[in-house]
Structure formats: structure tokens, C-alpha cells
Amino acid sequence: MLRKAFVPGPEQAQLLDNQDPMRHFRDRFYLQPDRIYLDGNSLGLASRDTEEALLAALDDWKRHGIEGWTANERPWFTLAEELGALQAELVGALPAEVVVTGTTTVNLHTLVATFYRPEGKRTKILADALNFPSDLYALQSQLRLHGFDPDEHLILVQSQDGRTIAEDEIIAAMTDEVALILLPSVLYRSGQLLDMARLTAAAHERQIPIGFDCSHSAGAVPHQLHDWKTDFAFWCNYKYLNGGPGAVGSLFVHQRHFGRLPGLAGWFGYRKERQFAMLPTFEQAPTAGAWQISTPPVLATAPLRGSLRLFQEAGIDRIREKSLRMTDYLIYLIETRLTEAPYCFQIGTPLDPARRGGHVALEHPEAVRIGKALKMLGVIPDFRPPNVIRLAPVALYNSYTELWRTVEILRQIIDQRLFEQYSDQPGTVS
Ligand SMILES: *Cc1c(COP(=O)(O)O)cnc(C)c1O
């Protein structure tokens, strides 16, 4: 195991930073002095590239007005498709299979409205009990739209340990009553990475369409959505992909479904050459672009162009390699410096790198107050109830030295009982 190679101390952290072939990417980001930002899994940081792309879009608007849709070097009319194609490699898709559109929950709705076709006794949707709440609310409402009671028709695979979901149990729940499966790629709290290839194959053996919410893996973990034959997927662009707060999301539809009628149609899903013929009947684009509904929010989409440049330069495989090395190092430090009394932290993330996304879930009964103390001392994590502090070392901008320091600060918080000054009520946004 890689972790055997680590030793405690700031010297090794510095050495790992010096040897890091990706360390120069850090200079392209806006990092605050005296802050250790470990929340890139919730909101990725701004980069100079992103800023430049946003300003370029603003400039196009200033200079071109309405002509910006077609006349500038970066026509807005094809922006969603163009950035989708630029992103395809990150998720192992063909360029036409990805489009930048909507937001995560809205994309979930459009895709479920397309792929959930209850028939006969196949009426149920299979998901998991640890899923992100928005996804569950959306699935419940989709079932209600079809006149089904979510209590009966939404099957949630339970967790045995409160942290992870066993693939075997998901597969066992793929019965002939299931019409659709929707799962996260990485569980948002524990950071468990599900075996998407295996789950997709198992679903298809049973003729069940399957989709993944890749919000916590896109930009951190490589995918092979096309080769796995995943039916559909969607993800956030404001987390690891650093597209900016509330950035427009992305969706993937496998090529074999092109031509299928989107469940929720709108004019931006129209065949592009004839969209402005303004005909009364819908003719869908022969790509994933068909799943767009509305005019793209150009100013919330454009920053992604700059951000994707960084991903293209770095390459998702190298990003994954560094991310795993960093989470390995962090786990090593937690195991050796934070698990024994009086620290008593636990790791909620699978130790097997193949089952791990980009963050580490650090568990402690005082997690809320410790999280607040961390922020006061300049470390930005986030908190997820009931007891998880999430720490995400992001390959493009975090350093090993920051991880070493974070663990030392956590020790200080416990040693000096600094967390006791804070209330145990989580903030409105945590
Ligand atoms: C972040 C996240 C979302 C957020 O959804 P929005 O519609 O962008 O607010 C949804 N699902 C998962 C799994 C997430 O991680």
C-alpha cells in the first residue's frame, strides 16, 4: 500500500510538493493568503483562466450585442455543444454525447422524464438511501407525476454502516419491478466511489436503464461513460470543475439514445440548422444537445471554457493520480496523528483507492464545532450532518504542505479544546 511510504513531518510534505509535477497549476488559481481551502468538492476556486473566459464573454456582449450569437469567434449559439465536446474526455464520452446545460437537479428531471417509462409491473425507481437529498426529492416528484406513491415506488438500497452502499446489494435490488436506476458515482458524504461499470452491466443484463449523478466525480475521477454504455449521466460544473458558483451543469446521453424524444422539450433542443425556422412541431437535435430546454445562460456558462483549458493541460488521469496520492497522504496523517485519544477522529471514506472519490470524510462527534474552529484558524472544510467534516485536497491547487498543516491544526483544536467556544448548531450554508 502506498501509505507505507509516508512519514510524519513537514519535511516530507515539502518534498512531496517539490516533486509534484502539477504544482505549477496552483499559481493559476486565486488562493487567499493564510487560508487553506479544502472545499473544492463543494465550490471549486476561481482561476485566472476562468476569469479571463468570463470577461471575454462580457466583452463579446459589449461589442456584438445580438450578433454575439453567431458573429463572434466564440458564437453563443453553439456554446453549450462546444463546451460539452471539450469536456467529453473527462467523462469518457464522445463529443456529441455531452452538452453543457441546465443545472444538476434540472438535468436529473429532464433525463428521468426521458428514461423513466413505467410499464406493467415495472414501475419502480431504484436509488440509494445515502443519495444527495435533492436527487431524492426530484425522484419522488417524478413518481408523483406518474401517479405513483413514492413510499412504494422509490426503492432505496440501505447502507449497512451508514457510510457506504454495497454494490452487491444494489444489484440484488435490481428486480423485474424496477423501471429505472439512478445512483451517485461518488457518495457525497463518505466519498465512496461506486463501481459504475459493474452496476451498468448488471442493470443492462436485466434490461433496466441506468444513470449516474457524477457531481462528486466529474473533474476528479476518470469515467468511461460511453464504453460502459451508461444510459445517461449529469453533473455539477461548480465543484471540482471550478466553473463558478451556480455554474451551468452538464449532461450525458449515450449515442445509442440519440433521436429519442426528450421527456421535457424546448427550443434549444431543436435541430440547430432549423431552430430559427420557428416551426410548431419539435424536431430534436441528433445529439445530446436535444436535451437542452432553454437559451443557455451565457455568462454562467462561459467561465467553464477557461476552467476546461486547465483540465485539458493537466489531463484527468494525472489529476486522479495526484488526487489519490493526496487523499492517501491525508488518510495516513489522520490514521497516525488523529485517531487515538484524545483526538478520536474516524475515517468514513473507503481506504481502498479504487473505491474512493476526491475527498476524505473525517468523522467526530464534535464535527460541527471542530469545523467552525477550523474556519477560524484559516482552514476551509465543509460539514455534513451528523458528524462529517469533508476535506477535499484538489489536485490542481492544493498542496501536501496544506494537508500536513490541516492535521496539525486539528490536533491543536483538540489539544486546546478550541472547539468549545462554538455553538453546535450548523450554519445556514455549511
Ligand atoms: C452538488 C450536488 C447537487 C446540486 O444540485 P443543484 O441542482 O446544482 O443545486 C445535486 N446532486 C448531487 C449528488 C450533488 O453533489
The ligand as a Gaussian input file, in Angstrom:
#p B3LYP/6-31G(d) Opt

LIG

0 1
 C      -23.975000      19.298000      -5.578000
 C      -24.967000      18.259000      -5.921000
 C      -26.211000      18.622000      -6.422000
 C      -26.593000      20.084000      -6.569000
 O      -27.667000      20.253000      -7.357000
 P      -28.029000      21.684000      -7.998000
 O      -29.197000      21.358000      -8.787000
 O      -26.837000      22.143000      -8.766000
 O      -28.297000      22.617000      -6.868000
 C      -27.107000      17.602000      -6.745000
 N      -26.766000      16.305000      -6.580000
 C      -25.559000      15.937000      -6.088000
 C      -25.215000      14.498000      -5.923000
 C      -24.644000      16.905000      -5.737000
 O      -23.468000      16.546000      -5.254000

